[in-house]
Amino acid sequence: QVHGVVRRSSSFNTGRIEHLYKNPQAHIEGNMKLHYGDLTDSTCLVKIINEVKPSEIYNLGAQSHVKISFDLAEYTADVDGVGTLRLLDAIKTCGLINCVKFYQASTSELFGKVQEIPQKETTPFYPRSPYGAAKLYAYWIVVNFREAYNLFAVNGILFNHESPRRGANFVTRKISRSVAKIHLGQLDCFSLGNLDAKRDWGHARDYVE
C-alpha cells in the first residue's frame, strides 16, 4: 500500500499520477492514498507518519527547478533542505527510528562545478545554485541521522532522468514541445540557456530500479 503527500491546491495538481487512482475521473483512491501536507509543515508530517506508520519513506518532494531556485531561494532551502530535516525529525518523534527505511532523492547538482569527470561517490561536492546548496544540506542531514541514530537512511545521487511524465518547464520538454509548435506554425523560435552545458541522461524506469 502506498501513501503520498500532496499539497492543497485550488485546482487538481495530480495530473501526472491520475492513472494510479482506482477511478481517475472521480479521484477515487485504491491502493494509493494521498494525504494533504507540505514539507514546510512539521506538524502535518508528524501527524501523517504517526497515522500511516510506514515501513519505507521516499522523499521525492522538492522545488526541483535549478533556474527557478535563484528566484525562490529561501523557499527552495525551506522545502529541499529543512524539509528533509522535518521528515527525519518526524520519524524520530514518532518513535519509528528502528522501523523505517528512509530514501532521500539526492541530485547530481551536488557536484555543480565538477571537480573530475566522470563523477563518482567520492567526487567533492561544489553546488552552483540554491537548489544544489539546499540538496547538499539534505544530503548531510541524512548522513547525520544515519550515524547519530542508526537510522536506515540513504542518499541516491540521481543524474537527469526522463520519462513521459517530465514537466513541461524542463529543458527536454521545452525543446520537444517548441519544435512541435514550430512544425505546426504556432511558434517562430525559442531560446535556451547555456548551450555548452553537458549532462548525463537516464530514464526514470532505470533510476527507480
Backbone as JSON Lines, residues from 0, in Angstrom:
{"i":0,"aa":"Q","n":[0.85,-1.19,0.0],"ca":[0.0,0.0,0.0],"c":[0.88,1.24,0.0]}
{"i":1,"aa":"V","n":[0.54,2.21,-0.83],"ca":[1.34,3.41,-1.0],"c":[0.58,4.62,-0.49]}
{"i":2,"aa":"H","n":[1.22,5.41,0.34],"ca":[0.66,6.67,0.81],"c":[1.53,7.8,0.27]}
{"i":3,"aa":"G","n":[0.9,8.89,-0.09],"ca":[1.63,10.04,-0.61],"c":[1.17,11.32,0.05]}
{"i":4,"aa":"V","n":[2.01,12.34,-0.04],"ca":[1.66,13.66,0.47],"c":[1.45,14.59,-0.71]}
{"i":5,"aa":"V","n":[0.34,15.3,-0.72],"ca":[0.03,16.22,-1.81],"c":[-0.3,17.59,-1.24]}
{"i":6,"aa":"R","n":[0.21,18.63,-1.88],"ca":[-0.08,19.99,-1.43],"c":[-1.49,20.4,-1.85]}
{"i":7,"aa":"R","n":[-2.18,21.11,-0.99],"ca":[-3.52,21.62,-1.31],"c":[-3.42,22.64,-2.42]}
{"i":8,"aa":"S","n":[-4.3,22.53,-3.39],"ca":[-4.35,23.48,-4.5],"c":[-5.81,23.73,-4.85]}
{"i":9,"aa":"S","n":[-6.1,24.93,-5.38],"ca":[-7.48,25.24,-5.75],"c":[-7.92,24.48,-6.99]}
{"i":10,"aa":"S","n":[-6.95,23.93,-7.73],"ca":[-7.28,23.07,-8.86],"c":[-6.48,21.77,-8.71]}
{"i":11,"aa":"F","n":[-6.93,20.7,-9.36],"ca":[-6.25,19.42,-9.24],"c":[-4.81,19.55,-9.73]}
{"i":12,"aa":"N","n":[-3.85,19.12,-8.91],"ca":[-2.44,19.15,-9.32],"c":[-1.86,17.74,-9.34]}
{"i":13,"aa":"T","n":[-2.73,16.79,-9.69],"ca":[-2.32,15.38,-9.68],"c":[-2.31,14.77,-11.08]}
{"i":14,"aa":"G","n":[-2.18,15.63,-12.1],"ca":[-2.28,15.16,-13.48],"c":[-1.34,14.03,-13.84]}
{"i":15,"aa":"R","n":[-0.13,14.06,-13.29],"ca":[0.86,13.05,-13.67],"c":[0.73,11.74,-12.9]}
{"i":16,"aa":"I","n":[-0.21,11.67,-11.95],"ca":[-0.42,10.41,-11.22],"c":[-1.87,9.95,-11.28]}
{"i":17,"aa":"E","n":[-2.69,10.61,-12.1],"ca":[-4.11,10.26,-12.16],"c":[-4.35,8.82,-12.57]}
{"i":18,"aa":"H","n":[-3.44,8.28,-13.39],"ca":[-3.6,6.89,-13.85],"c":[-3.47,5.89,-12.7]}
{"i":19,"aa":"L","n":[-2.97,6.34,-11.55],"ca":[-2.79,5.45,-10.4],"c":[-4.03,5.36,-9.52]}
{"i":20,"aa":"Y","n":[-4.99,6.25,-9.76],"ca":[-6.23,6.19,-8.98],"c":[-7.05,4.98,-9.39]}
{"i":21,"aa":"K","n":[-7.84,4.46,-8.44],"ca":[-8.77,3.37,-8.76],"c":[-9.76,3.84,-9.82]}
{"i":22,"aa":"N","n":[-10.24,5.1,-9.67],"ca":[-11.1,5.72,-10.67],"c":[-10.53,7.11,-10.96]}
{"i":23,"aa":"P","n":[-9.75,7.26,-12.03],"ca":[-9.09,8.53,-12.32],"c":[-10.05,9.69,-12.5]}
{"i":24,"aa":"Q","n":[-11.26,9.43,-13.06],"ca":[-12.21,10.5,-13.29],"c":[-12.77,11.06,-11.98]}
{"i":25,"aa":"A","n":[-12.99,10.19,-11.02],"ca":[-13.6,10.61,-9.76],"c":[-12.56,10.8,-8.64]}
{"i":26,"aa":"H","n":[-11.27,10.57,-8.97],"ca":[-10.2,10.64,-7.97],"c":[-10.49,9.72,-6.78]}
{"i":27,"aa":"I","n":[-11.03,8.54,-7.07],"ca":[-11.28,7.56,-6.02],"c":[-10.01,6.74,-5.81]}
{"i":28,"aa":"E","n":[-9.57,6.67,-4.56],"ca":[-8.29,6.03,-4.27],"c":[-8.45,4.52,-4.14]}
{"i":29,"aa":"G","n":[-7.4,3.81,-4.53],"ca":[-7.35,2.37,-4.34],"c":[-6.23,2.04,-3.37]}
{"i":30,"aa":"N","n":[-5.16,1.41,-3.86],"ca":[-4.01,1.09,-3.0],"c":[-3.07,2.28,-2.83]}
{"i":31,"aa":"M","n":[-3.36,3.38,-3.51],"ca":[-2.6,4.61,-3.3],"c":[-3.49,5.61,-2.58]}
{"i":32,"aa":"K","n":[-3.06,6.07,-1.43],"ca":[-3.84,7.02,-0.64],"c":[-3.03,8.3,-0.45]}
{"i":33,"aa":"L","n":[-3.66,9.43,-0.75],"ca":[-2.97,10.71,-0.64],"c":[-3.44,11.47,0.6]}
{"i":34,"aa":"H","n":[-2.5,12.14,1.23],"ca":[-2.78,12.95,2.42],"c":[-2.36,14.38,2.12]}
{"i":35,"aa":"Y","n":[-3.18,15.34,2.5],"ca":[-2.78,16.74,2.34],"c":[-1.68,17.06,3.33]}
{"i":36,"aa":"G","n":[-0.62,17.68,2.82],"ca":[0.5,18.03,3.68],"c":[1.52,18.85,2.92]}
{"i":37,"aa":"D","n":[2.6,19.2,3.59],"ca":[3.62,20.04,2.97],"c":[4.93,19.86,3.72]}
{"i":38,"aa":"L","n":[6.03,19.84,3.01],"ca":[7.33,19.67,3.65],"c":[7.74,20.89,4.48]}
{"i":39,"aa":"T","n":[6.98,21.98,4.38],"ca":[7.28,23.15,5.21],"c":[6.49,23.12,6.52]}
{"i":40,"aa":"D","n":[5.7,22.07,6.74],"ca":[4.81,21.98,7.9],"c":[5.15,20.73,8.7]}
{"i":41,"aa":"S","n":[5.97,20.89,9.74],"ca":[6.42,19.73,10.51],"c":[5.28,19.03,11.24]}
{"i":42,"aa":"T","n":[4.27,19.8,11.67],"ca":[3.15,19.2,12.4],"c":[2.4,18.19,11.55]}
{"i":43,"aa":"C","n":[2.13,18.55,10.3],"ca":[1.38,17.63,9.42],"c":[2.22,16.4,9.09]}
{"i":44,"aa":"L","n":[3.53,16.56,8.98],"ca":[4.39,15.41,8.69],"c":[4.36,14.41,9.84]}
{"i":45,"aa":"V","n":[4.44,14.93,11.07],"ca":[4.36,14.06,12.25],"c":[3.0,13.35,12.27]}
{"i":46,"aa":"K","n":[1.95,14.1,11.99],"ca":[0.6,13.53,12.02],"c":[0.44,12.42,10.99]}
{"i":47,"aa":"I","n":[0.91,12.65,9.76],"ca":[0.78,11.65,8.69],"c":[1.6,10.41,8.99]}
{"i":48,"aa":"I","n":[2.86,10.61,9.39],"ca":[3.74,9.47,9.66],"c":[3.24,8.66,10.85]}
{"i":49,"aa":"N","n":[2.72,9.34,11.85],"ca":[2.19,8.65,13.03],"c":[0.94,7.85,12.68]}
{"i":50,"aa":"E","n":[0.13,8.38,11.76],"ca":[-1.09,7.69,11.34],"c":[-0.79,6.5,10.45]}
{"i":51,"aa":"V","n":[0.1,6.69,9.48],"ca":[0.37,5.65,8.49],"c":[1.33,4.59,9.04]}
{"i":52,"aa":"K","n":[2.3,5.02,9.86],"ca":[3.36,4.16,10.37],"c":[4.01,3.37,9.23]}
{"i":53,"aa":"P","n":[4.63,4.07,8.29],"ca":[5.18,3.41,7.11],"c":[6.42,2.57,7.43]}
{"i":54,"aa":"S","n":[6.69,1.6,6.58],"ca":[7.92,0.81,6.72],"c":[9.03,1.4,5.84]}
{"i":55,"aa":"E","n":[8.65,2.16,4.82],"ca":[9.63,2.83,3.95],"c":[9.12,4.23,3.64]}
{"i":56,"aa":"I","n":[10.05,5.18,3.6],"ca":[9.72,6.55,3.22],"c":[10.67,6.99,2.11]}
{"i":57,"aa":"Y","n":[10.09,7.5,1.03],"ca":[10.87,8.02,-0.09],"c":[10.62,9.52,-0.18]}
{"i":58,"aa":"N","n":[11.65,10.33,0.05],"ca":[11.48,11.77,-0.04],"c":[11.76,12.23,-1.46]}
{"i":59,"aa":"L","n":[10.7,12.34,-2.25],"ca":[10.8,12.79,-3.64],"c":[10.35,14.25,-3.77]}
{"i":60,"aa":"G","n":[9.98,14.86,-2.65],"ca":[9.44,16.22,-2.69],"c":[10.55,17.27,-2.76]}
{"i":61,"aa":"A","n":[10.37,18.25,-3.64],"ca":[11.37,19.32,-3.75],"c":[10.85,20.42,-4.67]}
{"i":62,"aa":"Q","n":[11.39,21.62,-4.49],"ca":[11.33,22.63,-5.54],"c":[12.54,22.28,-6.4]}
{"i":63,"aa":"S","n":[12.31,21.61,-7.52],"ca":[13.41,20.93,-8.21],"c":[13.9,21.63,-9.46]}
{"i":64,"aa":"H","n":[13.44,22.84,-9.73],"ca":[13.9,23.56,-10.92],"c":[15.1,24.42,-10.56]}
{"i":65,"aa":"V","n":[16.25,24.13,-11.16],"ca":[17.51,24.8,-10.8],"c":[17.43,26.3,-11.04]}
{"i":66,"aa":"K","n":[16.98,26.72,-12.22],"ca":[16.93,28.14,-12.54],"c":[15.96,28.89,-11.61]}
{"i":67,"aa":"I","n":[14.78,28.29,-11.37],"ca":[13.78,28.93,-10.52],"c":[14.27,29.05,-9.08]}
{"i":68,"aa":"S","n":[15.21,28.17,-8.69],"ca":[15.72,28.23,-7.31],"c":[16.46,29.54,-7.03]}
{"i":69,"aa":"F","n":[16.93,30.22,-8.07],"ca":[17.55,31.54,-7.86],"c":[16.48,32.59,-7.54]}
{"i":70,"aa":"D","n":[15.29,32.41,-8.1],"ca":[14.18,33.34,-7.83],"c":[13.48,33.01,-6.51]}
{"i":71,"aa":"L","n":[13.44,31.72,-6.17],"ca":[12.77,31.27,-4.95],"c":[13.79,30.6,-4.02]}
{"i":72,"aa":"A","n":[14.86,31.33,-3.73],"ca":[15.98,30.73,-2.99],"c":[15.59,30.31,-1.58]}
{"i":73,"aa":"E","n":[14.89,31.18,-0.86],"ca":[14.53,30.86,0.52],"c":[13.53,29.71,0.57]}
{"i":74,"aa":"Y","n":[12.54,29.74,-0.32],"ca":[11.55,28.67,-0.38],"c":[12.22,27.34,-0.73]}
{"i":75,"aa":"T","n":[13.15,27.37,-1.68],"ca":[13.87,26.15,-2.08],"c":[14.64,25.58,-0.9]}
{"i":76,"aa":"A","n":[15.29,26.45,-0.13],"ca":[16.03,26.0,1.06],"c":[15.09,25.38,2.08]}
{"i":77,"aa":"D","n":[13.92,26.01,2.25],"ca":[12.94,25.55,3.24],"c":[12.39,24.17,2.88]}
{"i":78,"aa":"V","n":[12.05,23.97,1.62],"ca":[11.45,22.7,1.17],"c":[12.52,21.62,1.0]}
{"i":79,"aa":"D","n":[13.56,21.92,0.25],"ca":[14.54,20.91,-0.15],"c":[15.52,20.57,0.96]}
{"i":80,"aa":"G","n":[15.9,21.59,1.75],"ca":[16.87,21.37,2.82],"c":[16.2,21.05,4.14]}
{"i":81,"aa":"V","n":[15.54,22.07,4.72],"ca":[14.92,21.9,6.03],"c":[13.75,20.92,5.96]}
{"i":82,"aa":"G","n":[13.09,20.82,4.8],"ca":[12.01,19.85,4.64],"c":[12.47,18.42,4.88]}
{"i":83,"aa":"T","n":[13.68,18.12,4.44],"ca":[14.25,16.79,4.68],"c":[14.48,16.57,6.16]}
{"i":84,"aa":"L","n":[15.0,17.6,6.83],"ca":[15.19,17.53,8.29],"c":[13.85,17.29,9.0]}
{"i":85,"aa":"R","n":[12.81,17.98,8.54],"ca":[11.48,17.82,9.17],"c":[11.0,16.38,9.05]}
{"i":86,"aa":"L","n":[11.21,15.77,7.89],"ca":[10.8,14.37,7.7],"c":[11.57,13.45,8.64]}
{"i":87,"aa":"L","n":[12.87,13.62,8.7],"ca":[13.71,12.79,9.56],"c":[13.34,12.98,11.03]}
{"i":88,"aa":"D","n":[13.1,14.22,11.4],"ca":[12.71,14.52,12.78],"c":[11.35,13.92,13.11]}
{"i":89,"aa":"A","n":[10.45,13.89,12.11],"ca":[9.13,13.3,12.32],"c":[9.24,11.8,12.57]}
{"i":90,"aa":"I","n":[10.15,11.14,11.86],"ca":[10.39,9.7,12.09],"c":[10.85,9.48,13.52]}
{"i":91,"aa":"K","n":[11.76,10.34,13.98],"ca":[12.28,10.24,15.35],"c":[11.18,10.53,16.37]}
{"i":92,"aa":"T","n":[10.4,11.59,16.14],"ca":[9.32,11.97,17.05],"c":[8.29,10.86,17.18]}
{"i":93,"aa":"C","n":[8.01,10.17,16.08],"ca":[7.0,9.09,16.09],"c":[7.56,7.76,16.61]}
{"i":94,"aa":"G","n":[8.83,7.75,17.01],"ca":[9.44,6.54,17.57],"c":[9.63,5.43,16.57]}
{"i":95,"aa":"L","n":[9.89,5.82,15.29],"ca":[10.0,4.82,14.23],"c":[11.42,4.64,13.7]}
{"i":96,"aa":"I","n":[12.4,5.13,14.46],"ca":[13.8,5.06,14.02],"c":[14.21,3.65,13.64]}
{"i":97,"aa":"N","n":[13.78,2.66,14.42],"ca":[14.18,1.27,14.19],"c":[13.26,0.52,13.24]}
{"i":98,"aa":"C","n":[12.21,1.19,12.75],"ca":[11.2,0.51,11.93],"c":[11.19,0.98,10.47]}
{"i":99,"aa":"V","n":[11.78,2.14,10.2],"ca":[11.62,2.78,8.89],"c":[12.92,2.75,8.09]}
{"i":100,"aa":"K","n":[12.78,2.51,6.79],"ca":[13.89,2.72,5.85],"c":[13.61,4.02,5.11]}
{"i":101,"aa":"F","n":[14.59,4.93,5.1],"ca":[14.39,6.27,4.54],"c":[15.29,6.46,3.32]}
{"i":102,"aa":"Y","n":[14.67,6.87,2.22],"ca":[15.42,7.15,0.98],"c":[15.3,8.63,0.63]}
{"i":103,"aa":"Q","n":[16.44,9.28,0.46],"ca":[16.48,10.69,0.07],"c":[16.86,10.79,-1.4]}
{"i":104,"aa":"A","n":[15.97,11.38,-2.21],"ca":[16.28,11.59,-3.62],"c":[17.25,12.76,-3.72]}
{"i":105,"aa":"S","n":[18.52,12.43,-3.81],"ca":[19.56,13.46,-3.93],"c":[19.79,13.77,-5.41]}
{"i":106,"aa":"T","n":[20.81,14.52,-5.73],"ca":[20.93,15.06,-7.08],"c":[22.37,15.22,-7.53]}
{"i":107,"aa":"S","n":[22.59,15.08,-8.83],"ca":[23.92,15.34,-9.39],"c":[24.29,16.82,-9.33]}
{"i":108,"aa":"E","n":[23.3,17.68,-9.04],"ca":[23.58,19.11,-8.88],"c":[24.48,19.37,-7.67]}
{"i":109,"aa":"L","n":[24.65,18.37,-6.79],"ca":[25.61,18.49,-5.69],"c":[27.01,18.71,-6.24]}
{"i":110,"aa":"F","n":[27.32,18.13,-7.4],"ca":[28.65,18.25,-7.98],"c":[28.86,19.63,-8.61]}
{"i":111,"aa":"G","n":[27.78,20.19,-9.19],"ca":[27.81,21.56,-9.7],"c":[29.01,21.87,-10.57]}
{"i":112,"aa":"K","n":[29.96,22.61,-10.02],"ca":[31.22,22.91,-10.71],"c":[32.11,21.69,-10.55]}
{"i":113,"aa":"V","n":[32.03,20.78,-11.53],"ca":[32.59,19.44,-11.36],"c":[34.1,19.49,-11.13]}
{"i":114,"aa":"Q","n":[34.53,18.66,-10.2],"ca":[35.95,18.58,-9.86],"c":[36.68,17.48,-10.61]}
{"i":115,"aa":"E","n":[35.91,16.55,-11.2],"ca":[36.5,15.49,-12.01],"c":[35.42,14.91,-12.92]}
{"i":116,"aa":"I","n":[35.86,14.34,-14.03],"ca":[34.94,13.73,-15.0],"c":[35.43,12.31,-15.28]}
{"i":117,"aa":"P","n":[34.57,11.28,-15.16],"ca":[33.2,11.37,-14.67],"c":[33.16,11.51,-13.14]}
{"i":118,"aa":"Q","n":[32.0,11.88,-12.62],"ca":[31.84,11.98,-11.17],"c":[31.58,10.59,-10.57]}
{"i":119,"aa":"K","n":[32.0,10.44,-9.32],"ca":[31.7,9.2,-8.58],"c":[31.37,9.59,-7.15]}
{"i":120,"aa":"E","n":[31.09,8.6,-6.3],"ca":[30.61,8.89,-4.96],"c":[31.63,9.66,-4.11]}
{"i":121,"aa":"T","n":[32.89,9.58,-4.48],"ca":[33.94,10.28,-3.71],"c":[34.3,11.64,-4.31]}
{"i":122,"aa":"T","n":[33.66,12.03,-5.41],"ca":[33.93,13.33,-6.02],"c":[33.48,14.45,-5.06]}
{"i":123,"aa":"P","n":[34.33,15.44,-4.81],"ca":[33.94,16.54,-3.9],"c":[32.73,17.3,-4.44]}
{"i":124,"aa":"F","n":[31.84,17.71,-3.52],"ca":[30.66,18.48,-3.9],"c":[31.02,19.95,-4.08]}
{"i":125,"aa":"Y","n":[30.33,20.6,-5.05],"ca":[30.56,22.03,-5.32],"c":[29.28,22.59,-5.94]}
{"i":126,"aa":"P","n":[28.18,22.68,-5.16],"ca":[26.9,23.13,-5.74],"c":[26.99,24.54,-6.27]}
{"i":127,"aa":"R","n":[26.24,24.8,-7.35],"ca":[26.31,26.1,-8.03],"c":[24.94,26.77,-8.13]}
{"i":128,"aa":"S","n":[24.01,26.41,-7.24],"ca":[22.68,27.02,-7.26],"c":[22.07,26.87,-5.87]}
{"i":129,"aa":"P","n":[21.07,27.69,-5.54],"ca":[20.36,27.49,-4.28],"c":[19.76,26.09,-4.17]}
{"i":130,"aa":"Y","n":[19.32,25.54,-5.3],"ca":[18.81,24.17,-5.3],"c":[19.89,23.19,-4.87]}
{"i":131,"aa":"G","n":[21.06,23.29,-5.5],"ca":[22.17,22.4,-5.17],"c":[22.61,22.54,-3.73]}
{"i":132,"aa":"A","n":[22.66,23.79,-3.24],"ca":[23.08,24.03,-1.86],"c":[22.07,23.47,-0.86]}
{"i":133,"aa":"A","n":[20.76,23.61,-1.16],"ca":[19.73,23.07,-0.29],"c":[19.79,21.54,-0.26]}
{"i":134,"aa":"K","n":[20.02,20.95,-1.43],"ca":[20.12,19.5,-1.51],"c":[21.39,18.98,-0.81]}
{"i":135,"aa":"L","n":[22.42,19.82,-0.76],"ca":[23.64,19.44,-0.06],"c":[23.37,19.35,1.45]}
{"i":136,"aa":"Y","n":[22.61,20.32,1.98],"ca":[22.2,20.26,3.38],"c":[21.41,18.97,3.64]}
{"i":137,"aa":"A","n":[20.47,18.67,2.74],"ca":[19.65,17.48,2.89],"c":[20.51,16.22,2.88]}
{"i":138,"aa":"Y","n":[21.49,16.19,1.99],"ca":[22.4,15.04,1.9],"c":[23.1,14.79,3.23]}
{"i":139,"aa":"W","n":[23.65,15.86,3.8],"ca":[24.43,15.69,5.02],"c":[23.56,15.45,6.25]}
{"i":140,"aa":"I","n":[22.34,15.98,6.27],"ca":[21.47,15.74,7.42],"c":[21.01,14.28,7.42]}
{"i":141,"aa":"V","n":[20.87,13.69,6.24],"ca":[20.57,12.25,6.15],"c":[21.74,11.44,6.71]}
{"i":142,"aa":"V","n":[22.96,11.8,6.32],"ca":[24.16,11.12,6.85],"c":[24.2,11.26,8.38]}
{"i":143,"aa":"N","n":[23.91,12.47,8.87],"ca":[23.94,12.72,10.31],"c":[22.94,11.84,11.06]}
{"i":144,"aa":"F","n":[21.71,11.74,10.55],"ca":[20.7,10.91,11.22],"c":[21.08,9.43,11.16]}
{"i":145,"aa":"R","n":[21.69,9.02,10.07],"ca":[22.13,7.63,9.96],"c":[23.18,7.31,11.02]}
{"i":146,"aa":"E","n":[24.14,8.22,11.16],"ca":[25.25,7.97,12.07],"c":[24.89,8.25,13.54]}
{"i":147,"aa":"A","n":[24.01,9.24,13.78],"ca":[23.65,9.59,15.15],"c":[22.63,8.64,15.75]}
{"i":148,"aa":"Y","n":[21.67,8.18,14.93],"ca":[20.56,7.38,15.46],"c":[20.49,5.97,14.9]}
{"i":149,"aa":"N","n":[21.46,5.63,14.04],"ca":[21.49,4.31,13.41],"c":[20.22,4.07,12.58]}
{"i":150,"aa":"L","n":[19.67,5.14,12.03],"ca":[18.51,5.04,11.14],"c":[18.95,4.48,9.79]}
{"i":151,"aa":"F","n":[18.14,3.6,9.21],"ca":[18.4,3.15,7.84],"c":[18.04,4.31,6.92]}
{"i":152,"aa":"A","n":[19.05,5.09,6.54],"ca":[18.81,6.29,5.73],"c":[19.87,6.39,4.65]}
{"i":153,"aa":"V","n":[19.43,6.53,3.4],"ca":[20.37,6.55,2.28],"c":[20.07,7.7,1.31]}
{"i":154,"aa":"N","n":[21.12,8.18,0.66],"ca":[21.0,9.18,-0.4],"c":[21.21,8.51,-1.75]}
{"i":155,"aa":"G","n":[20.31,8.77,-2.69],"ca":[20.51,8.32,-4.06],"c":[20.86,9.52,-4.92]}
{"i":156,"aa":"I","n":[22.1,9.59,-5.41],"ca":[22.54,10.74,-6.2],"c":[22.16,10.49,-7.66]}
{"i":157,"aa":"L","n":[21.02,11.05,-8.06],"ca":[20.49,10.78,-9.4],"c":[20.89,11.87,-10.39]}
{"i":158,"aa":"F","n":[21.33,11.45,-11.56],"ca":[21.53,12.4,-12.66],"c":[20.19,12.6,-13.36]}
{"i":159,"aa":"N","n":[20.16,13.46,-14.38],"ca":[18.89,13.78,-15.05],"c":[18.18,12.51,-15.51]}
{"i":160,"aa":"H","n":[16.91,12.4,-15.13],"ca":[16.14,11.21,-15.51],"c":[14.85,11.66,-16.19]}
{"i":161,"aa":"E","n":[14.59,11.04,-17.33],"ca":[13.48,11.44,-18.18],"c":[12.4,10.36,-18.23]}
{"i":162,"aa":"S","n":[11.17,10.8,-18.49],"ca":[10.06,9.88,-18.75],"c":[8.95,10.69,-19.42]}
{"i":163,"aa":"P","n":[7.89,10.03,-19.89],"ca":[6.77,10.78,-20.48],"c":[6.1,11.73,-19.49]}
{"i":164,"aa":"R","n":[6.38,11.58,-18.2],"ca":[5.75,12.43,-17.19],"c":[6.6,13.65,-16.83]}
{"i":165,"aa":"R","n":[7.67,13.87,-17.56],"ca":[8.54,15.02,-17.3],"c":[7.74,16.32,-17.44]}
{"i":166,"aa":"G","n":[7.93,17.25,-16.5],"ca":[7.23,18.53,-16.51],"c":[7.58,19.36,-17.72]}
{"i":167,"aa":"A","n":[6.63,20.18,-18.19],"ca":[6.79,20.95,-19.43],"c":[7.8,22.08,-19.31]}
{"i":168,"aa":"N","n":[8.19,22.47,-18.08],"ca":[9.13,23.58,-17.95],"c":[10.58,23.12,-17.79]}
{"i":169,"aa":"F","n":[10.84,21.82,-18.04],"ca":[12.22,21.32,-18.04],"c":[12.74,21.26,-19.48]}
{"i":170,"aa":"V","n":[14.06,21.26,-19.63],"ca":[14.66,21.56,-20.93],"c":[14.25,20.57,-22.03]}
{"i":171,"aa":"T","n":[14.16,19.28,-21.71],"ca":[13.82,18.31,-22.76],"c":[12.41,18.53,-23.29]}
{"i":172,"aa":"R","n":[11.47,18.76,-22.37],"ca":[10.08,19.02,-22.8],"c":[9.96,20.38,-23.47]}
{"i":173,"aa":"K","n":[10.74,21.35,-22.99],"ca":[10.73,22.67,-23.61],"c":[11.15,22.56,-25.08]}
{"i":174,"aa":"I","n":[12.21,21.79,-25.33],"ca":[12.71,21.62,-26.69],"c":[11.71,20.86,-27.55]}
{"i":175,"aa":"S","n":[11.24,19.71,-27.05],"ca":[10.36,18.87,-27.87],"c":[9.03,19.56,-28.16]}
{"i":176,"aa":"R","n":[8.46,20.24,-27.16],"ca":[7.19,20.95,-27.36],"c":[7.37,22.13,-28.31]}
{"i":177,"aa":"S","n":[8.48,22.85,-28.16],"ca":[8.72,24.02,-29.02],"c":[8.94,23.6,-30.47]}
{"i":178,"aa":"V","n":[9.69,22.52,-30.68],"ca":[9.91,22.02,-32.04],"c":[8.57,21.63,-32.68]}
{"i":179,"aa":"A","n":[7.72,20.97,-31.89],"ca":[6.4,20.58,-32.4],"c":[5.57,21.82,-32.77]}
{"i":180,"aa":"K","n":[5.63,22.86,-31.92],"ca":[4.88,24.09,-32.2],"c":[5.41,24.8,-33.44]}
{"i":181,"aa":"I","n":[6.74,24.79,-33.62],"ca":[7.31,25.39,-34.83],"c":[6.83,24.63,-36.06]}
{"i":182,"aa":"H","n":[6.81,23.3,-35.97],"ca":[6.35,22.46,-37.08],"c":[4.89,22.76,-37.43]}
{"i":183,"aa":"L","n":[4.09,23.06,-36.41],"ca":[2.67,23.34,-36.62],"c":[2.42,24.81,-36.95]}
{"i":184,"aa":"G","n":[3.47,25.61,-37.02],"ca":[3.32,27.02,-37.34],"c":[2.81,27.86,-36.18]}
{"i":185,"aa":"Q","n":[2.89,27.35,-34.96],"ca":[2.4,28.08,-33.78],"c":[3.5,28.88,-33.09]}
{"i":186,"aa":"L","n":[4.75,28.7,-33.53],"ca":[5.89,29.34,-32.87],"c":[6.98,29.58,-33.9]}
{"i":187,"aa":"D","n":[7.66,30.73,-33.79],"ca":[8.74,31.03,-34.73],"c":[10.08,30.52,-34.23]}
{"i":188,"aa":"C","n":[10.36,30.76,-32.96],"ca":[11.65,30.35,-32.4],"c":[11.53,30.26,-30.88]}
{"i":189,"aa":"F","n":[12.55,29.72,-30.25],"ca":[12.59,29.69,-28.79],"c":[14.04,29.79,-28.35]}
{"i":190,"aa":"S","n":[14.25,30.18,-27.1],"ca":[15.62,30.4,-26.61],"c":[15.97,29.42,-25.51]}
{"i":191,"aa":"L","n":[17.24,29.08,-25.43],"ca":[17.77,28.2,-24.39],"c":[18.89,28.92,-23.66]}
{"i":192,"aa":"G","n":[19.31,28.34,-22.53],"ca":[20.4,28.94,-21.75],"c":[21.76,28.53,-22.29]}
{"i":193,"aa":"N","n":[22.59,27.97,-21.45],"ca":[23.96,27.62,-21.8],"c":[23.99,26.41,-22.74]}
{"i":194,"aa":"L","n":[24.36,26.67,-24.0],"ca":[24.4,25.59,-25.0],"c":[25.64,24.71,-24.85]}
{"i":195,"aa":"D","n":[26.6,25.15,-24.03],"ca":[27.82,24.37,-23.83],"c":[27.71,23.4,-22.66]}
{"i":196,"aa":"A","n":[26.6,23.44,-21.92],"ca":[26.42,22.55,-20.77],"c":[26.35,21.1,-21.23]}
{"i":197,"aa":"K","n":[26.93,20.22,-20.44],"ca":[26.91,18.79,-20.75],"c":[26.29,18.06,-19.57]}
{"i":198,"aa":"R","n":[25.37,17.14,-19.86],"ca":[24.66,16.41,-18.82],"c":[24.59,14.92,-19.15]}
{"i":199,"aa":"D","n":[24.62,14.1,-18.11],"ca":[24.36,12.68,-18.27],"c":[22.85,12.49,-18.15]}
{"i":200,"aa":"W","n":[22.28,11.66,-19.01],"ca":[20.83,11.47,-19.01],"c":[20.5,10.0,-18.81]}
{"i":201,"aa":"G","n":[19.41,9.76,-18.1],"ca":[18.92,8.39,-17.93],"c":[17.4,8.38,-18.0]}
{"i":202,"aa":"H","n":[16.83,7.19,-17.88],"ca":[15.37,7.06,-17.9],"c":[14.87,6.75,-16.51]}
{"i":203,"aa":"A","n":[13.75,7.35,-16.15],"ca":[13.21,7.22,-14.79],"c":[13.0,5.75,-14.4]}
{"i":204,"aa":"R","n":[12.57,4.92,-15.35],"ca":[12.36,3.49,-15.04],"c":[13.65,2.84,-14.54]}
{"i":205,"aa":"D","n":[14.76,3.15,-15.21],"ca":[16.05,2.58,-14.82],"c":[16.47,3.1,-13.45]}
{"i":206,"aa":"Y","n":[16.21,4.4,-13.2],"ca":[16.62,5.01,-11.94],"c":[15.82,4.43,-10.77]}
{"i":207,"aa":"V","n":[14.52,4.16,-11.01],"ca":[13.69,3.55,-9.98],"c":[14.23,2.17,-9.62]}
{"i":208,"aa":"E","n":[14.61,1.4,-10.63],"ca":[15.14,0.06,-10.38],"c":[16.44,0.13,-9.61]}
